[in-house]
Amino acid sequence: MTVVDTLLLVGRVLLAGVFVLAGVAKLRDGAGSRQALIEFGVPEALATPGGTLLPLAELAVAITLIPRSSARYGAVGALLLLLLFVASMGHSLARGRRPDCHCFGQLYSAPIGWQTLVRNGVLAAVAGVVAVVGWQDAGPSVVAWLSPLTALERATVLGGALAIALLGMQSGLLVAFIRQHQQLLLHLTTLTTIPVPSAAPLTPVAPMVGLPVGALAPPFALPTLDGDILTLDGLRAYGKPVVLLFSDPSCGPCNALLPEIGRWQAERDDDLTVALLSRDTVEANRAKGSEHGLQRVLLQRDREVAEAYAIAGTPSAVLVRPDGTIGSVLAQGADQIRELVVQSSHQATISQTPFVPDPPEVAVLRIGEITPDFTLPDLDGNPVALADLRGQPTLALFWDPGCGYCNQILNGVTAWEKRPLPQRARLLVISAGEAEDIRAQGFRSTVVLDPDFAVSARFGVQGTPSAALIDAEGRLSAPLGVGAAAVFALMGQPEAAHASTADDDLLLLPIPLPLVALSPDARPLPESCVQDELLEDGTIILHHGCQQQTMTLNPTAALIWACCDGDHDVAAIVAELREVFPNMPDAERDVRELLSSLMQAGMLTPATI
């Protein structure tokens, strides 16, 4: 066997191995293969059959490369496929786009780069050599060289080949296991809470979202609906403030806001640049963009820019000043976004003070109030009334199967749902979308359909996922939870649904951090961004305007808050509490725990003299 014959044989085996691995991996991940084709610009109507036909073509090429009689045709097929891959990747890279190659299914998938282009170019060169040089004679048979070997030698070779194949399969399974394990750890970390040594009801605090005012805005470069690349620097090039509005084509409140966004872009363009950062495919966004005359619609591959800006849900918006720094706290929901756009249109206002949205309208649905009753159809069309569910705590989860943020927490929600009812509140899912899509998500609990968000609006819900904790008597027992972390916080404490907010114990925050050590001369003071509102029942609502956090204190905790005036140290606060509640056990412990939680939440500063 000559050197040329050896090289041709090695080239055929190499190409066959690559195409077998790629074809099998793509067939095992059909959804991923289809999505990869869409990201490369294939229309959705063609991507579905293409996700199956492409790996079958790769397997056919691999099979025809093995026999000598068909090897030249297999080499030509390999060359054509590889040239197609190279052209698609080169076109995307030239336009500044880097979709996932999905070259080997779930075994290996990463954004394309010049390395990917070079790798496919080298394989195309190998296929070209095999096709041209081996057109008349493609080299020896792949199995012919086994003939001179003894039976023991053949068994050894076949056993080695089998061991290599099993090792490859094991590696693939290991990668899949590691990914599932990482997801499981993420959900367990999110769901785990630290027990608080108090039988009092717990009120979750909304997670800090958005970047701090004055921070440098993270740069980005995203494709528009026309395939052009637009950067943050490009948006700032006109010297005007930039409003980055984060949306999702499957988000109902986002879609309801699109007509106004189109008007803002047209009517306020002299003073303000409004850019819509969406996700999903061009086709999923183009129709709505055309309908409402939207400009500057940028497409994320997933939520990479939203994560860089610490966005917890859609619709959300943030202001970027002309100097490239964050000019506002995060505006969440349609009302705050409208306020942000109006204020941001006035350059003088922006240059002097950062935008801080008004505190949420807590009076719409206060803790302890009876929640709005409603009757909605379940997935089978049967009417379900909220009043019929009284008698035990209920968590109303506001949902949308097309919402990416909902889908990110789906596994965690369904895992929590499997706990026995004595350990959790009953779950009622109030969802937009189609019954078939929701049914496919596997909820065990009752799901009712609210396609127009009419019931959601009565609860003050402006985005998904959100949740409301309702006690056995139908009263709201905690602030509305907005976003994944707040929803999981409500899920982790079903006992809050049947506890009274007028209890003489303290209302503590479930923050899994150690207690803040307070010096004896510490005299706590409210942070400058914190506003408080005393309600008729004696509870106090705290709103941190700079961090967009809201917290509720019951009357006992409200008394301690009133003592945080810079004149009372810890001992004086404990003395005030014991004067009002002389029989209260462990008053000092409760005071220190509450003060620690308030400082961890950024509501208090431990001033000293």
Secondary structure, 3 states (H helix, E strand, C coil): CCHHHHHHHHHHHHHHHHHHHHHHHHHHCHHHHHHHHHHCCCCHHHHHHHHHHHHHHHHHHHHHHCCCCCHHHHHHHHHHHHHHHHHHHHHHHHCCCCCECCCECCCECCECCHHHHHHHHHHHHHHHHHHHHCCCCCCCCCCHHHCCCCHHHHHHHHHHHHHHHHHHHHHHHHHHHHHHHHHHHHHHHHHCCCCCCCCCCECCCCCCCCCCCCCECCCCEEEECCCCEEEHHHHHCCCCCEEEEECCCCCHHHHHHHHHHHHHHHHCCCCCEEEEEECCCHHHHHHHHHHCCCCCEEECCCCHHHHHCCCCCECEEEEECCCCEECECCEEHHHHHHHHHHHHCCHHHHHHCCECCCCCCHHHCCCCCECCCCEEEECCCCEEEHHHHCCCCEEEEEECCCCHHHHHHHHHHHHHHCCCHHHCCEEEEEECCCHHHHHCCCCCCEEEECCCCHHHHHCCCCCECEEEEECCCCEECCCCEECHHHHHHHHCCHHHHHCCCCCCCCCECCCCCCCCCCCCCECCEECCCEEEEECCCCCEEEEECCCCEEEEECHHHHHHHHHCCCCCCHHHHHHHHHHHCCCCCCHHHHHHHHHHHHHHCCCEECCEC
